[in-house]
Amino acid sequence: MATRALLILAVLNLLDYLDRYLIAALGSLVKGEMGLSDRAFGFLGTAFFLVYFLSSPVFGYLGDRFGRIRLMAGGAVLWSLATSLTFWVVSYPTLVLARGLVGVGEASFGTLAPAYLADILPLERRSRALGFFYLALPVGSALAYLVGGLVGSKWGWRPAFLLAGIPGMLLAGLVLRLPVVSRSEIVIDADKPVTPTLPGRHLTSLWTGARELWRLPTLKRVTLGYGMITFTLGGLAFWMPRYLELAKGLTMAQANYLLFGTVTVAGGLGILTGGFLGDRLLKYTLKAPLLVSGVGVALSIPLAALAIFARDPAFYVPGLVGAIFLLFLNPGVLTAVVVSVAGPQRRAQAVALNIVVIHLVGDVPSPFLIGWVGDLWQLKWGVSMTLVALLAGAVLILKAMPHLAQDLKAAGELAD
């Protein structure tokens, strides 16, 4: 059951990220047809993530109480339909509305799918499984650049959106066929399913649940650190195709193909490596997921600076590849920490809270702020803001390590 569910949800997650970042791959065409400034175009990314993080707590609350399957499937249908309907938008406001609807649908799926996987997997397998699930992040983003380069350069940006939304509507039917997991079947220990008694089990409101979860020192620090990484990844994913055109002199197709190759290979290897190391090193220390993440983020800073400032491809391409690899170590291991310290009864709410915070401080403001700075000065200085965010992220994640064991024990993940 677990393998089949993981495969279905991972493929759908791939389409999630393809539809999310397709607008970035087609930025030059959209800006040209609609006459948008950098700030207006950047707001399209901000609008998506604003709706995404505002919707996530609602789906987390509903998913923990009324089940995850139908909400996940409904979300997939909504975001896929909104993506295809973008073909017919006639103005900037309708384009903003379409991106907002994509955000609602993806919030449902993005909140509940990791919680569902954590329900059916033991602690020692979660980093690897969630690493595979989040392999969709680099691969789906890379496919967006490929579709943008191929379809956009030949037939324009509208057909690219029409085609991208169709597969998700078809795959939503497979989600409805996944088995519903009862509370007695949730896996805590590798040997037997149990239903722990947690103080937060009887949370009576969405606000109370979020407040209780935010009191967990590990969750708070990891979430804020992940937010800084998200500021970087969201901002660069949205602006890097355009930046490569302006600062490096590439064509739109060349920029998209370069990002497709580097994000697919380096990002995919980073996701798999992060999940592998997070699980393998867990034998030696409970802090392994946080060490993998924090050290990786710290090492990515000089490489990201090289990718931004170097003009020779012999320097900026290796810098881009190395930074992408190290940054993509994070999604699987950090999400595994979040769902583990929250405990089984609050996993979807914990993922929702994580989504709210990482997007509120991360990729909700970053596309807009980068574009705004680009309008005021140069896009190079807007993109450079991500380096400061990475430094803050590394510090926050490493500062979570002293609290991890205590929070895992409180969640029932460790024996007394």
N, C-alpha and C positions, 0 to 999 in steps of 0.2 A: 504493500500500500504506500509506504513512504517514498519509495523510488519513483513510482508512477506519479504521485502527487507532485514531487519535486520537479520532475521533467515537465509536466503540464504547466505548472506555475512559473517555472524558469523561462519557458518559451513565451508565455504571455507577458512576462516581465520584460523580455527582450523587445516585444512590440510596444510596450509601455514607453520605454526609453527612445525607441525610434520615433514615435509620434511626438514625444516631448521635445526632442532636439531638432526635428526636421525644419522648424522655423529658423533655427540658427544657420543651418546649412544653406538655406535659400535666402539669407539676409539681403544680399546685394540686389536680387531680383525684386523682393518685396519692397525694399526701400525705394528702388527706382520707380516701380509702378505707382506707388502711393505717395511718393515725395516726402518720405519721413526723415526727420533728423535722427542723429544717433540716440538722443534721449527718448524720442517717441518710439523708436524701434526697441530700445532696451526695455521700455515699459511693457512690451509684449511678454518678455520673460518674467518681469516682476508680477504682472497680472496673473499669469499662470500659477506661480508659486504662492502668491497671496491667497488665491482661492484654495489652492492645494492644502496649505497649512491650516486655514480656517475650517475646512471641511474635515480634516483628519480626526480631531477629537470626537466629533459626532459619530463617525464610523467606528472608532475605537470603542466608544461607550456602547453602541448598538451591537457591535461584534462580540464583545465579552458577555452580553446578556442574551442575545437572540440568535447567535450562530453566525458563522463567517461565510458560508458557501454562497448563498444567494446574493449577499452584498458584494462579494468579490466578482461574481459573474455579471451582476448589474452594472458595476463600475466599468468593467471591460467593454460592455456594450456601449455605454454612454461616451467614454473617451474615444472609442473607435468611430462611432457615428459622428461625433463632433469634429474629428479630424477629417473625415471624408467630406462633411458639409462645408468645410473651409473652402472647397473648390468654388462655391457660389457666393462668397462674401463680396460685398460691393463697396465697403467703406472701412475706414480704420476702426470706428466703434464696433462694427460687427465682427471684425477680426479679433478685437480684444475680447468680445463676448464668446467667440468660438474657443479661444485659448482658455478662458475661464471655465467653460464646460468640460474641456479636456482635463483641467485641474480637478474638478469635482470627481470625475470618473476614476482618475488615477489615484486620488486620495483614498477611495474605498479599497481598491486593490492593494495599493502600497502599504496601507495600514494593517490589513488583515492577513495578507499572504505570509509574512514572516511569523506572525503569531500562530497561524495554523501549522506551519512547519515546526515551530518550537513545541507545539502540542504533541506532535507525533514522533519527536526525536529526543534522545537523551542528551545530557549536557556535553558529553565527550564527542558527539557527532555534529553539534550545532554549527560550530565555526566553519567546518568544511562544507556542510550542506548549504548554509546561508552564503558562503563564498561562491558556491556554484549558482545559487539563485541570483546573486548580485553580479555574476559574470555577465548578466544581461545589461548591466550599466555601461561598461565599455563597448561591448559588442553591439548593443542596440543603438548607442550614441554613434558608433562608427558606421553602422548601417544607414543612419540618418544622413551622414556625410556622403556616403556612397550613392544613396538615392537622390540626394540633392545634386551631386555632381553629374550623375547619369541622366536622370529624368529632367531635372531643372535646366540643365544646359541645352537639352534638345527640344523639350516641349513646354518649358515654363514651370513656374512654381505651383500653379493650381492643380494640374494633373498629378503631381507628386503627392499632394495631400489626399486627393481622391483615392489613389491606389493604396496609400499607406494605412488607411483606416479599415479596409475590408477584412484582412486576416484576423484582427482582434475580435470582430463580431462573430466570426465562425468558431474561434477557439473558446469563446465564452461558454458554449454548450458543453465542452468537456469539463469545465469547472463545476458545472451543475451535477455532474456524475461522480464527483469525488465523494468519499464517505464522510458523513457528519461524525465529528469526534465528540463523544459525551465526556463529561467531567471525570468519570471513573476511568476513562481510557487515556487521560493525559499522562505522558511519560515524564517522570522525574528521574528515576534511577534506571540505569541500563538494564537491570534484571527484572524489575517489576513496576507496573503502573500503580500510582497511589494518588490520593487526593489530599493534599496537605491542608491544614487549617492555618489560615493567615489572618492577621489582624485586619488587613484591608479587604477581606472577603465581602464584608457587608457595607461597602462604600455606597452611600445613598445618592450621590450626585457626581456629575462630571467634574465639577470644581474640586470637590473633596478628594476625588480620586487622583486628580493631577497634583494637588497639594501634598498628599501623602507620598506619592511617588517622587516628587521633587525633593523630599527630605532625605532621600537615599544619596549619600555622598558620592558614591561611584557613578550613579546614573546622572547626577547633576553635572559632574565634571566631564564625563564622557560625552554627554549631549552637547555641552557648550563647545568642547574641543571639536566634536564632529561638525558643529555649526561653522567653525572657522574653516574646516576643510571644504564644507559645502559652499561657503562663500567663494572659495577659490575654484572648485570644480564647476559650479554653476556659472560663475562669471566667465571663466575661460571657455567652457563649452559653448556659451552663447556668443562670445565675441572673438574667439580665436580664428574662425574662418575669415572674418572681416579683417582682423589684425594681420593675418598672414598676407592678405592682399595689399594692405596699405603699407605695412612696415617692411615686408620681405619681398614685395614685388611679384607675388604669385598671382595667377589668374584664379577665378572662383573655382573652376574645376580642379586646378592643381592643389589649391588649399584644401579642398574637400577630400581629394584622394590621399594627400599626405596625412590628414587627420584620420581618415578611415584606416590606413595602414598602421599608423602608430598607436591609435587607441585600441584597435582590434588586437594587435599582437602584445604591445606593452601592457595595456589595460587588462586584457584577458589573463596574461601571465601573472600580473599583479594580484588580481582577485583570487586566482587559484593558489598562488604562493601564500598569500595572507591567510586563507582558510586552512591550508595544509600546515603552515607553521603554528597557527593559533591552536590547532588540535594536537599536533605532535609535541610541541614544547609544553603543553599542559601537563605532561607526565612529570616535568621537572619543577614547574612553578605555576601556580594559579594566575600569576601576573602575565603569563605569556601573551594573551591577546593584546594587552595594553602596551607591553614592550614592543611587540611587532609594529603596532600602530604608531606609538609615539616616536620611536627611533626612526621609522620610515618617513614620517612627516618632517622631522628635523633634517634628515639627509636630502629631502626633496627641494629644500629652499635654494641652495646654490644652483642646482640644475634648472629649476624654474627660472631663476634670474638669467641664466645663460640663454634659455629659450626666448625670453622676452627681449633682451638687449643685444644679443649677437646678431650680426647681419649676414655672416657667412654660413651657408647651410651645413658646412663641415662642423660647425659649433652648435648652431641652434637646433638642428635635427636631433643629435645625440642628447642634448639637454632636454628637449621635449620628450623624447622616448624615456629617458631615465626618470624624469619627474612624474610622468604618467604612471609608470610602473610602480613607483613608491607610493603615490597617492591612492592607487587602487588596491593597495594592501588592506585598506581600512574598512570598506562597507560590511563585509562578512563578519570580521572579528568584533567590530564595535557593536553591530546589531546583536550578535550573540551575547555580548556582555549585557546589553540593555534588557533583552528578554529574559535573561537568566537571573539578574538581580531583582527583577520585578516580581518573579514568582508566577505560577501558572494561571492564577485567577485574574491577573491584571496585565497579561502580556500585550493584548491588543491596545489597551489604554497606554501602556508604556511606549509602544511603538508610535502611537498617535502623539503622545507628548513629545517624544523624540523628534518626530516629523515637524510638529509645530515650532519647536525651538530652533532646530537646525535650519529651517527655512526662514524663520523670522529674522535670525541674525546672519543667515547665509545667502542663499540665492534668491530670496525676495528682494533685498536691496542691491545685491551686487551687479546684475545686468544694468539696472537703472543708474547706479552710481558710476559705474565704469563709463557708460555712455555720456553721462553728464560731465564728468571730468574730461572725456574726449572732446565734447563740444567746447568746453572752456579753454582747454590747453591742447593736449595731444592724447590720442587713444593709448599711447605707450604708458603714460602716467596713470591712466585709469586702470589698465591691466596690472601695473606694478603694485597696486593696493593689495593684490592677492598675496604678495610676499609677507607683508605684515600679518595678515590673517593666518598664514601657515605657522609663523613663529608662535603666535598666541595658541593655536591649536595643539602644537607639540607640547607646550608647557602644561596646558590643562589636562591632556590625556595622561601624561606621566604623573601628574599630581593626584590622579584617581587611584593609583596602585596601592597605597597603604590601606585603602578602605574596602578593597574588593572582597577579601576573604570574609569579613564580617557581614557584608551585605549578601553574599551568597548563602551564608549560614542562615541568616534571617529569612531568606526566601525559601528555605527547605532544600537547597541544592547540595548542601554538604551535611554529612552526618555530624552530630554533636560530639 
